[in-house]
Amino acid sequence: MRTSATWFIRRLLPLAAMAWLAAPLPAETLAERTLKEIYARQTDILAKADKAGDEVDVAWLRGELQNVINSYDVLIQKNPDFAAAYVPYGMLLGKVGMRKEGTAILLKANKLDPDIPVVKNQLAKYLAEDGHPVDALPWVMAAIDLAPKEPLYHYQLGELLSAGRDEFLREGNFTRATLDKTMLEAFAHAAEFAPDKIEYAYRLGKAYYELETPRWDDALAAWTRLELRPVTAEMRQLVKLQKANVLIKLGRKQEAADLLEGITDPKMAAEKQTLLDQLTPKPEK
């Protein structure tokens, strides 16, 4: 059951943060209190499943989540205009493979309350994953308009522009220069608004490579800054690998070779060898 358990958990975790569900309300209605109870139960189930890892009882997990789904269903049947209840419900449905149903629920939430940014971001994510980046763009931009300092939405915008670059250019939504500028600014905002999230800073560093004219000096500065931050041993080696790649592009091969000597993680052996090959002079024909 290990493979099934791992697949199932990855589909479920992590749910998007919805801190507003925990915020105190001046006078909670029964529906609001019920929603918090359902979401708390859902969070507890997923936390236990995450802790169990590959040893999780998949049948138990499926049964518990089905009970949560049933509770959401009852809640919105009794309170059809309660927009907040549709949000975690729709997102959970999407995570358990019921994408079509989850999308319908999120669209209902958006119709009831068009000012919930997480709904717009999630709909953008679904559209992008289904291969419709152009259709996804207005949704993620709307999420950013509603919550301009939420790093996740800026990160999603950057990823959307990166993955859908060819389609955006083909459709005339951007020139290459404006797309590069918007993508880089999106990743920079994500890193700025979430300074503790190393993955956002890491993604910004890689974004410099993706520009029509790569900015190697800026990339090197990004990796140097990240190298000085307290990170895991694995992340430190990943950063060294990226930094060595940039140093090679800049013609600073000895510095790159010195860095590569310190990369010992076997998971990075193939990438390390690729870079080492670039340092080895090619024999003359």
Secondary structure, 3 states (H helix, E strand, C coil): CHHHHHHHHHHHCCCCCCHHHHCCCCCCCHHHHHHHHHHHHHHHHHHHHHHHHHHCCHHHHHHHHHHHHHHHHHHHHHCCCCHHHHHHHHHHHHHCCCHHHHHHHHHHHHHHCCCCHHHHHHHHHHHHHCCCHHHHHHHHHHHHHHCCCCHHHHHHHHHHHHHCHHHHHHHCCCCHHHHHHHHHHHHHHHHHHCCCCHHHHHHHHHHCCCCCCCCHHHHHHHHHHHHCCCCCHHHHHHHHHHHHHHHHHCCCHHHHHHHHHCCCCHHHHHHHHHHHHHHCCCCCC
